[in-house]
């Protein structure tokens, strides 16, 4: 009997030990349902980890979105994401990549089965807070073995017939990959569309493009081949316009088109024409599409359907900047005043720096499809740092499109100026300026612009050169010559980063019987759009001893370099270096007196442009002010930091 009891005790201890081991093993495994506390990856080095995470179903909110609940997932959800990871890698050219997952739970996870059943029952209705409290909170680690990528060994382009308007080498050069690159499925599909687009812009809108990609896993290589059947070459046929119903003269619509009947067919001309129609601001919709081709005549007619907008329009706006404070704007516009898509508007603006009330008349395609005429007239009050200027003005500008991104602008301005509250003298000393000045000037400007997004540029260049001339021969009481040049460049970098730069030079010189340039025509630097780190128009003119001697100058040089990088969704950041110098002499730029600043900034993208928040730091502020004038004294401010808030990029 004792032996029997001893055997039973040993059997019971063995069963308890087996049960303990089994329970402990099950406790480390993933429960059927749990709350995901964090998601991480191991072994990921050759693909974009953010893009990989975004492709998965299991994801957690970022740390700053602390109010959002973490998701409840199942083992099946993780298994599905393993397949998504492997598919993501295949699309990136890693055909032998494999993945697995590991779950680590911080809780003891008791009653897992009961919790899982409750969650499954409530799946249609969502998970209640009571049920969430009973679930485990676990970390998910996706373990990836990337393997070797598949590289492109050969690219073939087979054309059924010759294409006289474009060479094979030109087509190959336009492809998003070349021999030796990693084979990616998305780029392969994009390549076919690129070939179709190239042929469509060279007179072959109905070209057929087929692709074939042979992937060899043993050699980790891929052979890519494209078969092209260009078909017939086509030209633009007749133009059919509908929907305008006499609202806009048909000649205006035709002048906005980027093609003419008889010209070689180009798909991009349809897109450009559509943009031109929308830019008239008189159409709610504008559809430009090819019609049924005439195979015998080798022509494609174009159908244009437009829907007019309401003639009256009212717009209100509000904004804020650290330089001009609260901004208010109201405008009323009357579209298509004479039936030629012309526009008349009345607007009023106010800020701490400027108040304006003006009327504007805009006439598109004035005398030619390349000309736009703009006439402005109104009253403006500039409340600058050193003076107040009240003026009545009327200006007329003719913009002529030269083609290939070039444009020329010729304008005339007539203003009656009344400066008041002048706190500092001009570079040539004090002078009696508290009187009315009539200025009549001519302006000529030449510009080349390849920027695709004017509100938030990320690629392209801008080059402009111009001159403004006021003379008694034009009826002006002040004579001067004011030339200027500016160049901007935006270089796109990997991962949506941009390197941007700008250089601006300008000067003004008195002419004929004019002895001094009025302060409101002088040049100032400092602020969110010129040299950050200095307050608006607070950089000043410095001498060789680093002393501030004047507020404004007759020559100005400003340069900026920015590195722009994405942060999260609509948020992005900038790191910048700004520099600028003013001089009391015309056409003199002393680089030894250059002021330098640097800093960091934050951007938030909106429909009207990015919100600009910049911190600027003065690297070499002036030593002191060489004047007893309080305004000049303030330019030697010892504070090196300056916060700037505005709308739009700095340049």
C-alpha positions as CSV (number, residue, x, y, z in Angstrom):
1,X,0.0,0.0,0.0
2,X,2.7,2.5,0.8
3,X,4.3,1.7,-2.5
4,X,1.0,2.4,-4.2
5,X,0.6,5.8,-2.5
6,X,4.2,6.7,-3.4
7,X,3.5,5.8,-7.0
8,X,0.4,7.9,-7.0
9,X,2.2,10.8,-5.5
10,X,5.0,10.6,-8.1
11,X,2.4,10.3,-10.9
12,X,0.6,13.4,-9.6
13,X,3.8,15.4,-9.4
14,X,4.7,14.4,-13.0
15,X,1.2,15.4,-14.2
16,X,1.5,18.7,-12.4
17,X,4.9,19.4,-13.9
18,X,3.6,18.5,-17.4
19,X,0.6,20.8,-16.9
20,X,2.9,23.6,-15.7
21,X,5.2,23.3,-18.7
22,X,2.2,23.2,-21.1
23,X,0.6,26.3,-19.5
24,X,3.9,28.2,-19.4
25,X,4.4,27.4,-23.2
26,X,0.9,28.5,-24.0
27,X,1.4,31.8,-22.0
28,X,4.2,32.8,-24.3
29,X,2.2,32.2,-27.5
30,X,0.0,34.8,-29.1
31,X,-3.6,34.8,-27.7
32,X,-6.4,34.5,-30.2
33,X,-7.2,38.2,-29.9
34,X,-5.1,41.0,-28.4
35,X,-4.5,44.7,-28.5
36,X,-1.4,45.8,-30.5
37,X,0.8,48.0,-28.4
38,X,3.6,48.5,-30.9
39,X,4.7,47.1,-34.3
40,X,8.3,46.8,-35.3
41,X,10.5,45.1,-37.9
42,X,13.7,43.2,-37.9
43,X,15.8,42.4,-41.0
44,X,14.5,45.4,-43.0
45,X,17.3,47.3,-44.6
46,X,16.8,47.5,-48.4
47,X,13.3,48.9,-48.7
48,X,11.5,51.9,-47.2
49,X,10.4,50.8,-43.8
50,X,7.7,53.5,-43.6
51,X,6.2,52.4,-47.0
52,X,6.3,48.8,-45.8
53,X,4.5,49.6,-42.6
54,X,1.9,51.6,-44.5
55,X,1.0,48.6,-46.7
56,X,0.0,46.5,-43.7
57,X,-3.4,46.1,-42.0
58,X,-1.9,45.9,-38.5
59,X,-0.7,49.4,-37.6
60,X,-0.7,51.5,-34.5
61,X,-1.3,55.3,-34.2
62,X,1.8,57.5,-33.8
63,X,2.8,58.4,-30.3
64,X,1.6,62.0,-30.6
65,X,-2.0,60.8,-31.4
66,X,-2.3,59.6,-27.8
67,X,-6.1,59.9,-27.9
68,X,-6.5,57.1,-30.5
69,X,-7.1,53.5,-29.4
70,X,-4.7,50.8,-30.5
71,X,-6.3,48.1,-32.7
72,X,-7.5,44.7,-31.6
73,X,-6.2,42.0,-34.0
74,X,-6.2,38.3,-34.4
75,X,-3.5,35.8,-35.4
76,X,-5.1,35.6,-38.8
77,X,-4.5,39.3,-39.2
78,X,-0.8,38.8,-38.6
79,X,-0.7,35.9,-41.0
80,X,-2.3,38.1,-43.7
81,X,0.2,40.8,-43.1
82,X,3.1,38.3,-43.5
83,X,1.7,37.7,-47.0
84,X,1.5,41.4,-47.6
85,X,5.1,41.8,-46.6
86,X,6.3,39.1,-49.0
87,X,4.2,40.6,-51.8
88,X,5.6,44.1,-51.0
89,X,9.1,42.7,-51.3
90,X,8.3,40.9,-54.6
91,X,7.1,44.2,-56.0
92,X,10.4,45.7,-55.0
93,X,12.4,43.0,-56.8
94,X,13.0,40.6,-53.8
95,X,11.2,37.5,-55.0
96,X,12.7,35.2,-52.4
97,X,12.0,37.3,-49.4
98,X,10.2,35.6,-46.5
99,X,8.6,36.8,-43.3
100,X,7.3,35.6,-40.0
101,X,6.0,37.3,-36.8
102,X,6.6,37.1,-33.1
103,X,4.2,38.4,-30.4
104,X,5.4,39.4,-26.9
105,X,2.7,40.1,-24.4
106,X,3.4,42.1,-21.2
107,X,0.3,40.8,-19.3
108,X,-0.3,37.4,-17.8
109,X,-3.2,37.1,-20.3
110,X,-5.6,35.1,-18.2
111,X,-8.9,34.0,-19.5
112,X,-7.7,34.5,-23.1
113,X,-10.3,32.1,-24.5
114,X,-13.2,33.8,-22.8
115,X,-11.9,37.2,-24.0
116,X,-11.5,36.0,-27.5
117,X,-15.0,34.6,-27.7
118,X,-16.4,37.9,-26.4
119,X,-14.4,39.8,-29.1
120,X,-15.6,37.5,-31.8
121,X,-19.2,37.9,-30.7
122,X,-18.8,41.7,-30.7
123,X,-16.9,41.9,-34.0
124,X,-19.8,43.4,-35.8
125,X,-20.5,46.0,-33.2
126,X,-17.0,46.9,-32.2
127,X,-15.0,46.2,-29.1
128,X,-16.4,47.7,-25.9
129,X,-14.1,49.2,-23.2
130,X,-15.0,46.4,-20.8
131,X,-13.8,43.8,-23.3
132,X,-10.7,45.8,-24.1
133,X,-9.7,45.7,-20.5
134,X,-9.7,41.9,-20.5
135,X,-7.4,41.6,-23.5
136,X,-3.7,41.4,-23.6
137,X,-1.5,44.3,-24.8
138,X,1.2,42.8,-27.0
139,X,4.1,44.0,-29.1
140,X,4.3,42.6,-32.7
141,X,7.7,42.0,-34.4
142,X,7.7,41.1,-38.1
143,X,10.9,39.2,-38.9
144,X,12.0,39.5,-42.5
145,X,14.6,37.7,-44.5
146,X,15.1,39.9,-47.5
147,X,17.3,37.6,-49.7
148,X,18.9,38.7,-52.9
149,X,17.2,41.1,-55.3
150,X,16.5,40.4,-59.0
151,X,18.5,42.7,-61.3
152,X,17.6,43.6,-64.9
153,X,20.0,41.8,-67.2
154,X,18.6,43.0,-70.6
155,X,16.1,45.5,-72.0
156,X,14.7,44.9,-75.5
157,X,12.4,47.3,-77.5
158,X,10.8,45.7,-80.5
159,X,8.9,47.9,-82.9
160,X,6.7,46.4,-85.6
161,X,7.5,49.3,-87.9
162,X,9.8,52.3,-87.9
163,X,8.8,55.4,-85.9
164,X,10.3,58.5,-87.8
165,X,9.3,61.0,-85.1
166,X,11.2,59.4,-82.2
167,X,14.2,57.1,-81.9
168,X,14.5,53.9,-79.9
169,X,17.3,55.4,-77.8
170,X,15.0,58.3,-76.9
171,X,12.3,55.8,-75.7
172,X,14.8,53.7,-73.7
173,X,16.3,56.8,-72.1
174,X,12.8,57.8,-70.8
175,X,12.2,54.4,-69.1
176,X,12.4,54.6,-65.2
177,X,15.1,51.9,-65.1
178,X,18.2,50.7,-66.9
179,X,20.3,47.6,-67.2
180,X,21.6,46.6,-63.8
181,X,18.8,48.2,-61.8
182,X,16.6,46.1,-59.4
183,X,13.5,44.9,-61.3
184,X,10.4,46.4,-59.7
185,X,6.9,45.5,-60.8
186,X,5.5,49.1,-60.4
187,X,8.3,50.6,-62.6
188,X,7.7,47.9,-65.2
189,X,4.0,48.9,-65.5
190,X,4.9,52.6,-65.4
191,X,7.4,52.0,-68.3
192,X,4.5,50.9,-70.6
193,X,2.6,54.0,-69.8
194,X,5.6,56.2,-70.5
195,X,6.1,54.6,-73.9
196,X,2.4,55.2,-74.8
197,X,2.7,58.8,-73.6
198,X,5.9,59.4,-75.7
199,X,4.3,58.0,-78.8
200,X,1.0,59.9,-78.1
201,X,3.0,63.1,-78.1
202,X,4.7,62.2,-81.4
203,X,1.6,61.6,-83.5
204,X,0.7,58.0,-82.5
205,X,-2.2,58.3,-80.0
206,X,-3.4,54.7,-80.6
207,X,-0.1,52.9,-80.2
208,X,-0.2,49.5,-78.6
209,X,2.5,48.6,-76.1
210,X,2.9,45.1,-74.6
211,X,5.5,44.0,-72.1
212,X,7.1,40.8,-71.1
213,X,9.3,40.2,-68.1
214,X,11.1,36.9,-67.6
215,X,12.4,36.5,-64.0
216,X,15.1,33.9,-63.3
217,X,15.3,33.2,-59.6
218,X,18.3,30.9,-59.9
219,X,20.5,33.7,-61.4
220,X,18.6,36.5,-59.7
221,X,18.1,38.3,-63.1
222,X,15.2,39.5,-65.3
223,X,14.9,40.1,-69.0
224,X,12.5,42.9,-69.9
225,X,11.0,43.2,-73.4
226,X,8.5,45.7,-74.9
227,X,6.6,45.2,-78.1
228,X,5.4,48.4,-79.7
229,X,2.9,48.7,-82.5
230,X,2.7,52.4,-83.3
231,X,-0.1,52.2,-85.8
232,X,-0.9,55.1,-88.1
233,X,0.4,58.6,-87.6
234,X,-2.4,61.1,-86.9
235,X,-2.9,64.9,-87.0
236,X,-5.4,67.1,-85.3
237,X,-8.7,67.4,-87.1
238,X,-11.7,69.6,-86.6
239,X,-12.6,71.3,-83.3
240,X,-16.1,70.9,-81.9
241,X,-17.0,73.3,-79.1
242,X,-20.2,73.0,-77.1
243,X,-21.6,74.2,-73.8
244,X,-20.6,77.9,-74.1
245,X,-24.0,78.9,-75.6
246,X,-22.6,82.3,-76.7
247,X,-21.5,83.0,-73.1
248,X,-17.9,83.3,-74.2
249,X,-16.8,84.2,-77.7
250,X,-15.6,81.1,-79.5
251,X,-12.4,82.9,-80.6
252,X,-11.4,83.1,-76.9
253,X,-11.8,79.4,-76.5
254,X,-9.8,78.7,-79.7
255,X,-7.0,81.0,-78.6
256,X,-6.7,79.1,-75.3
257,X,-6.0,75.8,-77.2
258,X,-2.4,74.5,-77.5
259,X,-3.0,73.0,-80.9
260,X,-4.4,73.8,-84.3
261,X,-6.1,71.6,-87.0
262,X,-3.5,70.0,-89.3
263,X,-0.7,69.9,-86.7
264,X,0.8,66.6,-85.6
265,X,-1.2,65.0,-82.8
266,X,0.1,65.5,-79.3
267,X,-1.6,64.2,-76.2
268,X,0.0,66.8,-73.9
269,X,-1.6,69.6,-76.0
270,X,-5.0,68.4,-74.8
271,X,-3.9,68.6,-71.2
272,X,-2.4,72.1,-71.7
273,X,-5.5,73.3,-73.4
274,X,-7.6,72.1,-70.5
275,X,-5.4,74.0,-68.1
276,X,-5.6,77.1,-70.2
277,X,-9.4,77.0,-70.2
278,X,-9.6,76.7,-66.4
279,X,-7.1,79.5,-66.0
280,X,-9.7,81.8,-67.7
281,X,-11.7,81.4,-64.5
282,X,-15.0,81.6,-66.4
283,X,-15.7,77.8,-66.7
284,X,-16.9,75.5,-64.0
285,X,-15.9,72.4,-66.1
286,X,-13.8,72.1,-69.2
287,X,-13.5,68.7,-71.0
288,X,-11.0,68.4,-73.9
289,X,-11.0,64.9,-75.4
290,X,-10.2,63.2,-78.7
291,X,-13.1,62.2,-80.9
292,X,-13.5,59.3,-83.3
293,X,-10.5,59.1,-85.6
294,X,-10.8,59.4,-89.4
295,X,-8.5,56.6,-90.5
296,X,-8.7,57.6,-94.2
297,X,-7.6,61.2,-93.5
298,X,-5.3,60.2,-90.5
299,X,-6.9,62.9,-88.4
300,X,-8.4,63.0,-84.9
301,X,-11.1,65.6,-84.2
302,X,-11.2,67.2,-80.7
303,X,-14.4,67.7,-78.7
304,X,-14.5,70.5,-76.2
305,X,-17.3,70.8,-73.7
306,X,-17.4,73.6,-71.2
307,X,-19.8,74.7,-68.5
308,X,-19.8,78.4,-67.5
309,X,-19.4,79.6,-63.9
310,X,-21.5,82.2,-62.2
311,X,-20.5,85.7,-63.3
312,X,-20.5,87.1,-59.8
313,X,-18.0,86.0,-57.2
314,X,-17.3,87.1,-53.6
315,X,-14.2,86.1,-51.7
316,X,-13.2,86.7,-48.1
317,X,-9.9,85.9,-46.5
318,X,-8.2,86.1,-43.1
319,X,-4.6,85.4,-42.1
320,X,-1.8,86.2,-39.7
321,X,1.9,86.9,-39.9
322,X,4.5,88.0,-37.3
323,X,5.5,90.9,-39.6
324,X,2.1,92.3,-40.8
325,X,-0.1,91.0,-38.0
326,X,-3.8,90.3,-38.8
327,X,-4.6,90.2,-42.5
328,X,-8.1,90.7,-43.8
329,X,-9.2,90.6,-47.5
330,X,-12.4,90.9,-49.3
331,X,-13.0,90.9,-53.1
332,X,-15.9,91.0,-55.6
333,X,-15.4,89.9,-59.2
334,X,-17.5,90.1,-62.3
335,X,-16.5,87.5,-64.9
336,X,-16.8,87.7,-68.6
337,X,-17.6,91.4,-68.6
338,X,-17.6,91.8,-72.4
339,X,-18.0,88.1,-73.5
340,X,-14.2,87.7,-74.1
341,X,-13.4,86.1,-70.7
342,X,-12.3,89.4,-69.3
343,X,-12.7,90.1,-65.6
344,X,-13.3,93.1,-63.4
345,X,-12.8,93.0,-59.7
346,X,-12.8,95.3,-56.7
347,X,-10.8,94.3,-53.6
348,X,-9.8,95.6,-50.2
349,X,-6.9,94.4,-48.0
350,X,-5.6,95.4,-44.6
351,X,-2.7,94.4,-42.4
352,X,-0.4,96.2,-39.9
353,X,1.9,97.1,-42.8
354,X,-0.5,97.9,-45.7
355,X,-4.0,98.9,-46.5
356,X,-5.2,98.8,-50.1
357,X,-8.4,99.5,-52.0
358,X,-8.2,98.8,-55.8
359,X,-10.0,97.8,-58.9
360,X,-8.5,95.4,-61.5
361,X,-9.3,94.7,-65.1
362,X,-7.9,91.6,-66.7
363,X,-8.2,90.9,-70.5
364,X,-6.9,87.5,-71.6
365,X,-5.5,86.9,-75.1
366,X,-5.4,90.7,-75.8
367,X,-4.8,91.1,-79.6
368,X,-3.1,87.7,-79.6
369,X,-3.2,84.2,-78.0
370,X,0.1,85.1,-76.4
371,X,-0.9,88.4,-74.7
372,X,-2.6,89.1,-71.4
373,X,-3.5,92.7,-70.3
374,X,-3.9,93.8,-66.7
375,X,-4.9,97.3,-65.5
376,X,-4.9,98.2,-61.8
377,X,-6.0,101.5,-60.1
378,X,-6.6,102.4,-56.5
379,X,-5.3,103.8,-53.2
380,X,-2.6,102.3,-51.0
381,X,-1.2,103.2,-47.6
382,X,2.2,101.6,-46.7
383,X,3.0,101.7,-43.0
384,X,6.6,100.7,-43.1
385,X,9.0,100.7,-40.1
386,X,10.6,104.1,-41.0
387,X,7.8,106.0,-42.9
388,X,4.2,106.0,-43.9
389,X,3.4,106.3,-47.6
390,X,0.0,107.2,-49.0
391,X,-0.4,106.9,-52.8
392,X,-2.8,106.8,-55.6
393,X,-1.8,104.6,-58.4
394,X,-2.7,103.3,-61.9
395,X,-0.7,100.6,-63.6
396,X,-0.9,98.7,-66.9
397,X,1.0,95.5,-67.7
398,X,1.2,93.5,-70.9
399,X,2.4,89.9,-70.5
400,X,3.6,88.2,-73.7
401,X,4.3,84.5,-73.7
402,X,7.5,83.8,-75.8
403,X,7.3,80.0,-75.6
404,X,9.6,77.4,-74.1
405,X,8.9,78.8,-70.5
406,X,9.9,82.3,-71.5
407,X,7.7,85.4,-71.0
408,X,8.2,89.1,-71.3
409,X,6.4,91.8,-69.4
410,X,6.1,95.5,-70.4
411,X,4.3,97.9,-68.0
412,X,3.7,101.5,-67.1
413,X,3.0,103.0,-63.7
414,X,1.8,106.4,-62.6
415,X,1.6,107.1,-58.9
416,X,1.1,110.2,-56.7
417,X,3.1,109.6,-53.5
418,X,2.8,111.3,-50.1
419,X,5.4,110.1,-47.6
420,X,4.8,111.0,-43.9
421,X,6.2,110.2,-40.4
422,X,9.7,109.7,-41.7
423,X,12.0,108.6,-38.9
424,X,15.4,108.3,-40.7
425,X,17.1,110.2,-43.4
426,X,18.3,108.9,-46.8
427,X,21.8,107.7,-47.6
428,X,22.8,111.1,-48.8
429,X,21.6,112.8,-45.6
430,X,18.4,114.4,-44.5
431,X,16.3,116.0,-47.2
432,X,12.8,117.5,-47.4
433,X,10.7,114.7,-48.5
434,X,7.3,115.6,-46.9
435,X,5.8,116.6,-50.2
436,X,3.9,114.9,-53.0
437,X,5.9,113.1,-55.6
438,X,4.5,112.1,-58.9
439,X,6.4,109.1,-60.4
440,X,5.9,107.9,-63.9
441,X,7.9,104.8,-64.9
442,X,8.2,102.1,-67.5
443,X,9.0,98.5,-66.6
444,X,10.5,95.7,-68.7
445,X,11.1,92.2,-67.4
446,X,12.1,88.9,-69.0
447,X,11.5,85.6,-67.2
448,X,12.1,81.9,-67.7
449,X,10.1,79.7,-65.4
450,X,10.1,75.9,-65.3
451,X,8.6,75.5,-61.8
452,X,5.6,73.1,-61.8
453,X,4.0,74.2,-58.4
454,X,4.1,77.9,-57.8
455,X,2.7,77.6,-54.2
456,X,5.2,75.0,-53.0
457,X,7.9,74.5,-55.7
458,X,10.0,71.3,-55.5
459,X,11.6,71.2,-59.0
460,X,12.6,73.6,-61.8
461,X,14.2,76.9,-62.1
462,X,13.2,80.6,-62.3
463,X,15.4,83.3,-63.9
464,X,14.2,86.9,-64.3
465,X,15.9,90.1,-65.2
466,X,14.3,93.5,-65.4
467,X,14.6,97.2,-65.3
468,X,12.4,100.1,-64.0
469,X,13.0,103.6,-65.4
470,X,11.4,106.8,-64.2
471,X,12.0,110.0,-66.2
472,X,10.8,113.5,-66.7
473,X,10.2,112.6,-70.3
474,X,7.4,110.3,-68.9
475,X,6.0,113.0,-66.7
476,X,7.8,111.9,-63.5
477,X,9.1,114.4,-60.9
478,X,11.8,111.9,-59.9
479,X,14.3,110.3,-62.3
480,X,16.0,107.0,-61.5
481,X,17.0,103.7,-63.0
482,X,16.4,100.5,-61.1
483,X,17.7,97.2,-62.6
484,X,17.3,93.8,-60.9
485,X,18.1,90.1,-61.4
486,X,16.9,87.0,-59.6
487,X,17.5,83.3,-60.0
488,X,15.9,80.4,-58.1
489,X,16.6,76.7,-58.4
490,X,14.8,73.7,-56.8
491,X,16.6,70.3,-56.9
492,X,14.5,67.3,-56.0
493,X,16.4,64.7,-53.9
494,X,15.5,61.1,-52.9
495,X,12.7,60.6,-50.3
496,X,10.8,63.7,-51.2
497,X,13.6,66.0,-50.1
498,X,14.4,69.3,-51.9
499,X,17.5,71.5,-52.1
500,X,16.5,75.1,-52.9
501,X,18.5,78.2,-53.5
502,X,17.9,81.8,-54.5
503,X,20.1,84.8,-55.5
504,X,18.7,88.4,-55.9
505,X,20.6,91.5,-56.8
506,X,19.2,95.0,-57.4
507,X,20.2,98.6,-57.3
508,X,18.7,102.1,-57.8
509,X,20.5,105.1,-59.1
510,X,19.3,108.7,-59.3
511,X,19.4,110.2,-62.8
512,X,19.1,113.6,-64.5
513,X,18.2,116.3,-62.0
514,X,17.3,114.0,-59.1
515,X,19.7,114.5,-56.1
516,X,18.5,111.8,-53.7
517,X,16.3,108.7,-53.8
518,X,13.2,108.9,-51.6
519,X,13.2,106.5,-48.7
520,X,10.1,104.7,-50.1
521,X,12.2,103.7,-53.1
522,X,15.2,102.6,-51.2
523,X,16.0,98.9,-50.5
524,X,15.6,97.1,-47.2
525,X,16.4,93.5,-46.0
526,X,15.3,91.4,-43.1
527,X,12.2,89.3,-42.5
528,X,10.6,85.9,-43.3
529,X,11.1,86.3,-47.1
530,X,14.7,87.7,-47.2
531,X,17.1,87.3,-44.3
532,X,15.5,85.3,-41.4
533,X,16.9,86.1,-38.0
534,X,16.4,89.8,-38.6
535,X,13.0,91.5,-38.1
536,X,11.2,92.9,-41.1
537,X,13.4,95.5,-42.8
538,X,15.8,95.5,-39.8
539,X,19.1,94.3,-41.3
540,X,20.4,97.8,-42.1
541,X,23.6,99.1,-43.8
542,X,26.9,98.4,-42.0
543,X,30.3,99.9,-42.5
544,X,33.7,98.3,-42.5
545,X,33.8,98.4,-38.6
546,X,30.6,96.4,-38.4
547,X,28.6,99.4,-37.2
548,X,25.1,100.2,-38.5
549,X,25.0,103.5,-40.3
550,X,21.6,103.5,-42.1
551,X,18.4,101.6,-42.4
552,X,18.0,101.4,-46.2
553,X,20.4,101.4,-49.1
554,X,20.7,101.9,-52.9
555,X,22.1,98.4,-53.5
556,X,20.9,95.0,-52.2
557,X,22.2,91.5,-52.4
558,X,20.3,88.6,-50.9
559,X,21.0,84.8,-51.1
560,X,19.3,81.9,-49.5
561,X,19.9,78.1,-49.3
562,X,17.3,75.7,-47.9
563,X,17.2,72.0,-47.3
564,X,13.5,70.8,-47.2
565,X,12.5,67.4,-45.9
566,X,9.3,65.6,-45.1
567,X,8.3,64.9,-41.5
568,X,4.8,63.4,-41.4
569,X,2.0,63.7,-44.0
570,X,1.4,67.4,-44.5
571,X,4.2,68.4,-42.1
572,X,7.7,69.1,-43.4
573,X,10.8,70.8,-42.1
574,X,13.5,73.1,-43.5
575,X,17.1,73.9,-42.5
576,X,18.3,77.2,-44.0
577,X,21.2,79.6,-44.4
578,X,20.3,83.2,-45.4
579,X,22.6,86.1,-46.2
580,X,22.3,89.7,-47.3
581,X,24.1,93.0,-47.6
582,X,22.9,96.6,-48.3
583,X,25.1,99.5,-49.5
584,X,24.6,103.3,-49.6
585,X,26.2,103.4,-53.0
586,X,24.5,102.3,-56.2
587,X,25.8,99.1,-57.8
588,X,28.2,98.4,-55.0
589,X,28.2,95.0,-53.2
590,X,30.8,94.6,-50.5
591,X,30.8,90.9,-49.6
592,X,33.0,91.5,-46.5
593,X,30.0,93.3,-44.9
594,X,27.6,90.4,-45.6
595,X,25.2,89.4,-42.7
596,X,24.7,85.7,-42.2
597,X,21.9,83.8,-40.5
598,X,20.8,80.2,-40.1
599,X,18.0,78.3,-38.6
600,X,15.3,75.6,-38.7
601,X,11.7,75.8,-39.8
602,X,8.4,73.9,-39.9
603,X,5.9,73.8,-42.8
604,X,2.3,72.6,-42.9
605,X,0.9,72.2,-46.4
606,X,-2.5,73.9,-47.2
607,X,-4.5,74.7,-50.4
608,X,-3.2,78.3,-50.3
609,X,0.4,77.3,-49.7
610,X,2.4,76.0,-46.8
611,X,2.2,77.7,-43.4
612,X,5.7,79.0,-42.6
613,X,7.2,78.9,-39.1
614,X,10.9,79.7,-39.0
615,X,13.5,80.2,-36.2
616,X,16.4,82.3,-37.5
617,X,19.7,83.0,-35.7
618,X,22.1,85.8,-36.4
619,X,25.6,84.5,-37.0
620,X,27.4,87.9,-37.2
621,X,25.2,90.7,-36.0
622,X,26.6,94.3,-36.1
623,X,28.6,95.5,-33.2
624,X,26.7,98.7,-32.6
625,X,24.9,101.6,-34.2
626,X,27.0,104.6,-35.4
627,X,24.1,107.1,-35.0
628,X,22.1,108.7,-32.3
629,X,18.9,108.1,-34.2
630,X,16.7,105.7,-32.2
631,X,15.6,103.8,-35.3
632,X,19.3,103.2,-36.3
633,X,20.1,102.2,-32.7
634,X,17.3,99.6,-32.8
635,X,19.1,97.9,-35.8
636,X,21.9,96.9,-33.5
637,X,19.5,94.7,-31.4
638,X,21.6,92.2,-29.4
639,X,18.9,89.5,-29.6
640,X,20.1,86.9,-32.0
641,X,16.9,84.8,-32.3
642,X,13.8,85.7,-34.3
643,X,10.6,83.8,-34.9
644,X,8.9,84.2,-38.2
645,X,5.3,83.1,-39.1
646,X,3.9,83.6,-42.5
647,X,2.2,81.9,-45.5
648,X,4.2,80.3,-48.3
649,X,7.8,79.2,-48.6
650,X,10.5,81.8,-48.1
651,X,11.1,81.7,-51.9
